Amino acid sequence: MSASANTSATSTTIVYILYSPLVDRYFVGKTSDLEKSLTRHNSGKNKHTKTGLPWNLMYKESFDSAETAREKELAIKSSANREQLVGFIRSGENELNDDNL
């Protein structure tokens, strides 16, 4: 029984937005281990982000359901333009404080 409790405790999925001032681009992703993902992006080990080092975390939202997180990730990725993407970053759903904007 405790094994299932541990599984549910570690099942949080995080949707995140990174920004690279070097290439003036955003990257949207999801993960169960944000620190590991940030390290991977900023070490050049991700083909989509290796040219924009360093990447800054601009948005973070945690979900108990991986499916809900995937839906949010797709909603962000389907943003029609940069203004809509920045709207997600400025939204109340962003768990980061305003100093990161």
Rosetta constraint file for C-alpha pairs under 8 A:
AtomPair CA 1 CA 5 HARMONIC 6.59 0.50
AtomPair CA 2 CA 6 HARMONIC 6.17 0.50
AtomPair CA 3 CA 7 HARMONIC 6.23 0.50
AtomPair CA 4 CA 8 HARMONIC 6.28 0.50
AtomPair CA 5 CA 9 HARMONIC 6.19 0.50
AtomPair CA 6 CA 10 HARMONIC 6.34 0.50
AtomPair CA 7 CA 11 HARMONIC 6.20 0.50
AtomPair CA 8 CA 12 HARMONIC 7.82 0.50
AtomPair CA 10 CA 32 HARMONIC 7.82 0.50
AtomPair CA 11 CA 32 HARMONIC 6.98 0.50
AtomPair CA 11 CA 64 HARMONIC 6.44 0.50
AtomPair CA 11 CA 65 HARMONIC 7.48 0.50
AtomPair CA 11 CA 66 HARMONIC 7.72 0.50
AtomPair CA 12 CA 32 HARMONIC 6.01 0.50
AtomPair CA 12 CA 62 HARMONIC 6.40 0.50
AtomPair CA 12 CA 63 HARMONIC 5.55 0.50
AtomPair CA 12 CA 64 HARMONIC 4.82 0.50
AtomPair CA 12 CA 65 HARMONIC 6.89 0.50
AtomPair CA 12 CA 66 HARMONIC 7.38 0.50
AtomPair CA 13 CA 30 HARMONIC 6.73 0.50
AtomPair CA 13 CA 31 HARMONIC 5.56 0.50
AtomPair CA 13 CA 32 HARMONIC 4.62 0.50
AtomPair CA 13 CA 33 HARMONIC 7.89 0.50
AtomPair CA 13 CA 62 HARMONIC 5.77 0.50
AtomPair CA 13 CA 63 HARMONIC 5.21 0.50
AtomPair CA 13 CA 64 HARMONIC 6.43 0.50
AtomPair CA 13 CA 65 HARMONIC 6.84 0.50
AtomPair CA 13 CA 66 HARMONIC 5.65 0.50
AtomPair CA 13 CA 69 HARMONIC 6.28 0.50
AtomPair CA 14 CA 30 HARMONIC 5.35 0.50
AtomPair CA 14 CA 31 HARMONIC 5.28 0.50
AtomPair CA 14 CA 32 HARMONIC 5.98 0.50
AtomPair CA 14 CA 33 HARMONIC 7.74 0.50
AtomPair CA 14 CA 34 HARMONIC 6.98 0.50
AtomPair CA 14 CA 60 HARMONIC 6.55 0.50
AtomPair CA 14 CA 61 HARMONIC 5.54 0.50
AtomPair CA 14 CA 62 HARMONIC 4.41 0.50
AtomPair CA 14 CA 63 HARMONIC 6.14 0.50
AtomPair CA 14 CA 69 HARMONIC 6.84 0.50
AtomPair CA 15 CA 28 HARMONIC 7.46 0.50
AtomPair CA 15 CA 29 HARMONIC 5.79 0.50
AtomPair CA 15 CA 30 HARMONIC 4.24 0.50
AtomPair CA 15 CA 31 HARMONIC 6.63 0.50
AtomPair CA 15 CA 59 HARMONIC 7.82 0.50
AtomPair CA 15 CA 60 HARMONIC 5.79 0.50
AtomPair CA 15 CA 61 HARMONIC 5.33 0.50
AtomPair CA 15 CA 62 HARMONIC 6.47 0.50
AtomPair CA 15 CA 63 HARMONIC 7.94 0.50
AtomPair CA 15 CA 69 HARMONIC 6.22 0.50
AtomPair CA 15 CA 70 HARMONIC 7.97 0.50
AtomPair CA 15 CA 72 HARMONIC 7.33 0.50
AtomPair CA 15 CA 73 HARMONIC 6.11 0.50
AtomPair CA 16 CA 28 HARMONIC 5.81 0.50
AtomPair CA 16 CA 29 HARMONIC 5.46 0.50
AtomPair CA 16 CA 30 HARMONIC 5.98 0.50
AtomPair CA 16 CA 57 HARMONIC 7.24 0.50
AtomPair CA 16 CA 58 HARMONIC 7.41 0.50
AtomPair CA 16 CA 59 HARMONIC 5.14 0.50
AtomPair CA 16 CA 60 HARMONIC 4.56 0.50
AtomPair CA 16 CA 61 HARMONIC 6.57 0.50
AtomPair CA 17 CA 26 HARMONIC 6.64 0.50
AtomPair CA 17 CA 27 HARMONIC 5.57 0.50
AtomPair CA 17 CA 28 HARMONIC 4.54 0.50
AtomPair CA 17 CA 29 HARMONIC 6.53 0.50
AtomPair CA 17 CA 57 HARMONIC 6.16 0.50
AtomPair CA 17 CA 58 HARMONIC 5.52 0.50
AtomPair CA 17 CA 59 HARMONIC 4.87 0.50
AtomPair CA 17 CA 60 HARMONIC 6.83 0.50
AtomPair CA 17 CA 89 HARMONIC 7.76 0.50
AtomPair CA 18 CA 26 HARMONIC 5.51 0.50
AtomPair CA 18 CA 27 HARMONIC 5.02 0.50
AtomPair CA 18 CA 28 HARMONIC 6.45 0.50
AtomPair CA 18 CA 55 HARMONIC 5.76 0.50
AtomPair CA 18 CA 56 HARMONIC 5.26 0.50
AtomPair CA 18 CA 57 HARMONIC 4.62 0.50
AtomPair CA 18 CA 58 HARMONIC 5.50 0.50
AtomPair CA 18 CA 59 HARMONIC 7.11 0.50
AtomPair CA 19 CA 24 HARMONIC 7.09 0.50
AtomPair CA 19 CA 25 HARMONIC 5.79 0.50
AtomPair CA 19 CA 26 HARMONIC 4.48 0.50
AtomPair CA 19 CA 27 HARMONIC 6.39 0.50
AtomPair CA 19 CA 55 HARMONIC 5.37 0.50
AtomPair CA 19 CA 56 HARMONIC 5.14 0.50
AtomPair CA 19 CA 57 HARMONIC 6.58 0.50
AtomPair CA 19 CA 58 HARMONIC 6.54 0.50
AtomPair CA 20 CA 24 HARMONIC 5.40 0.50
AtomPair CA 20 CA 25 HARMONIC 5.46 0.50
AtomPair CA 20 CA 26 HARMONIC 6.47 0.50
AtomPair CA 20 CA 52 HARMONIC 5.50 0.50
AtomPair CA 20 CA 53 HARMONIC 6.63 0.50
AtomPair CA 20 CA 54 HARMONIC 6.20 0.50
AtomPair CA 20 CA 55 HARMONIC 4.72 0.50
AtomPair CA 20 CA 56 HARMONIC 6.34 0.50
AtomPair CA 21 CA 25 HARMONIC 7.09 0.50
AtomPair CA 21 CA 52 HARMONIC 7.65 0.50
AtomPair CA 21 CA 54 HARMONIC 7.91 0.50
AtomPair CA 21 CA 55 HARMONIC 7.70 0.50
AtomPair CA 22 CA 52 HARMONIC 5.68 0.50
AtomPair CA 22 CA 53 HARMONIC 6.98 0.50
AtomPair CA 22 CA 54 HARMONIC 7.59 0.50
AtomPair CA 23 CA 51 HARMONIC 7.81 0.50
AtomPair CA 23 CA 52 HARMONIC 5.53 0.50
AtomPair CA 25 CA 52 HARMONIC 7.90 0.50
AtomPair CA 27 CA 49 HARMONIC 7.55 0.50
AtomPair CA 28 CA 73 HARMONIC 6.95 0.50
AtomPair CA 28 CA 76 HARMONIC 7.38 0.50
AtomPair CA 28 CA 77 HARMONIC 6.62 0.50
AtomPair CA 29 CA 73 HARMONIC 6.58 0.50
AtomPair CA 30 CA 69 HARMONIC 7.26 0.50
AtomPair CA 30 CA 70 HARMONIC 7.42 0.50
AtomPair CA 30 CA 73 HARMONIC 6.83 0.50
AtomPair CA 31 CA 37 HARMONIC 7.01 0.50
AtomPair CA 33 CA 37 HARMONIC 6.34 0.50
AtomPair CA 34 CA 38 HARMONIC 6.09 0.50
AtomPair CA 35 CA 39 HARMONIC 6.16 0.50
AtomPair CA 36 CA 40 HARMONIC 6.15 0.50
AtomPair CA 37 CA 41 HARMONIC 6.13 0.50
AtomPair CA 38 CA 42 HARMONIC 6.08 0.50
AtomPair CA 38 CA 55 HARMONIC 7.96 0.50
AtomPair CA 38 CA 57 HARMONIC 7.96 0.50
AtomPair CA 39 CA 43 HARMONIC 5.99 0.50
AtomPair CA 40 CA 44 HARMONIC 6.62 0.50
AtomPair CA 40 CA 45 HARMONIC 5.40 0.50
AtomPair CA 40 CA 46 HARMONIC 6.40 0.50
AtomPair CA 41 CA 45 HARMONIC 6.11 0.50
AtomPair CA 41 CA 46 HARMONIC 5.48 0.50
AtomPair CA 41 CA 49 HARMONIC 5.88 0.50
AtomPair CA 41 CA 50 HARMONIC 6.73 0.50
AtomPair CA 41 CA 53 HARMONIC 7.97 0.50
AtomPair CA 41 CA 55 HARMONIC 7.10 0.50
AtomPair CA 42 CA 49 HARMONIC 7.72 0.50
AtomPair CA 42 CA 50 HARMONIC 7.29 0.50
AtomPair CA 42 CA 53 HARMONIC 5.88 0.50
AtomPair CA 42 CA 54 HARMONIC 5.61 0.50
AtomPair CA 42 CA 55 HARMONIC 6.10 0.50
AtomPair CA 43 CA 50 HARMONIC 7.39 0.50
AtomPair CA 43 CA 53 HARMONIC 7.89 0.50
AtomPair CA 44 CA 49 HARMONIC 6.70 0.50
AtomPair CA 44 CA 50 HARMONIC 4.04 0.50
AtomPair CA 44 CA 51 HARMONIC 7.35 0.50
AtomPair CA 44 CA 53 HARMONIC 7.31 0.50
AtomPair CA 45 CA 50 HARMONIC 6.44 0.50
AtomPair CA 46 CA 50 HARMONIC 5.73 0.50
AtomPair CA 49 CA 53 HARMONIC 7.17 0.50
AtomPair CA 49 CA 55 HARMONIC 7.80 0.50
AtomPair CA 57 CA 100 HARMONIC 7.65 0.50
AtomPair CA 58 CA 89 HARMONIC 6.41 0.50
AtomPair CA 58 CA 96 HARMONIC 7.39 0.50
AtomPair CA 58 CA 100 HARMONIC 6.10 0.50
AtomPair CA 58 CA 101 HARMONIC 6.24 0.50
AtomPair CA 59 CA 88 HARMONIC 7.73 0.50
AtomPair CA 59 CA 89 HARMONIC 5.37 0.50
AtomPair CA 59 CA 94 HARMONIC 5.46 0.50
AtomPair CA 59 CA 95 HARMONIC 6.98 0.50
AtomPair CA 59 CA 96 HARMONIC 6.35 0.50
AtomPair CA 60 CA 94 HARMONIC 5.49 0.50
AtomPair CA 60 CA 95 HARMONIC 5.42 0.50
AtomPair CA 60 CA 96 HARMONIC 6.34 0.50
AtomPair CA 61 CA 93 HARMONIC 6.53 0.50
AtomPair CA 61 CA 94 HARMONIC 5.72 0.50
AtomPair CA 61 CA 95 HARMONIC 5.76 0.50
AtomPair CA 62 CA 69 HARMONIC 7.62 0.50
AtomPair CA 63 CA 68 HARMONIC 6.76 0.50
AtomPair CA 63 CA 69 HARMONIC 5.73 0.50
AtomPair CA 64 CA 68 HARMONIC 7.91 0.50
AtomPair CA 65 CA 69 HARMONIC 6.33 0.50
AtomPair CA 66 CA 70 HARMONIC 6.12 0.50
AtomPair CA 67 CA 71 HARMONIC 6.28 0.50
AtomPair CA 68 CA 72 HARMONIC 6.29 0.50
AtomPair CA 69 CA 73 HARMONIC 6.10 0.50
AtomPair CA 70 CA 74 HARMONIC 6.16 0.50
AtomPair CA 71 CA 75 HARMONIC 6.15 0.50
AtomPair CA 72 CA 76 HARMONIC 6.22 0.50
AtomPair CA 73 CA 77 HARMONIC 6.11 0.50
AtomPair CA 74 CA 78 HARMONIC 5.98 0.50
AtomPair CA 75 CA 79 HARMONIC 6.65 0.50
AtomPair CA 76 CA 85 HARMONIC 6.63 0.50
AtomPair CA 76 CA 88 HARMONIC 7.36 0.50
AtomPair CA 79 CA 84 HARMONIC 5.78 0.50
AtomPair CA 79 CA 85 HARMONIC 6.08 0.50
AtomPair CA 80 CA 84 HARMONIC 6.72 0.50
AtomPair CA 81 CA 85 HARMONIC 6.62 0.50
AtomPair CA 82 CA 86 HARMONIC 6.13 0.50
AtomPair CA 83 CA 87 HARMONIC 6.09 0.50
AtomPair CA 84 CA 88 HARMONIC 6.60 0.50
AtomPair CA 85 CA 89 HARMONIC 6.67 0.50
AtomPair CA 86 CA 90 HARMONIC 6.21 0.50
AtomPair CA 87 CA 91 HARMONIC 5.99 0.50
AtomPair CA 88 CA 93 HARMONIC 7.69 0.50
AtomPair CA 88 CA 94 HARMONIC 7.34 0.50
AtomPair CA 89 CA 94 HARMONIC 6.18 0.50
AtomPair CA 89 CA 101 HARMONIC 7.39 0.50
AtomPair CA 90 CA 94 HARMONIC 6.95 0.50
AtomPair CA 90 CA 101 HARMONIC 7.42 0.50
AtomPair CA 96 CA 100 HARMONIC 6.83 0.50
AtomPair CA 97 CA 101 HARMONIC 7.85 0.50
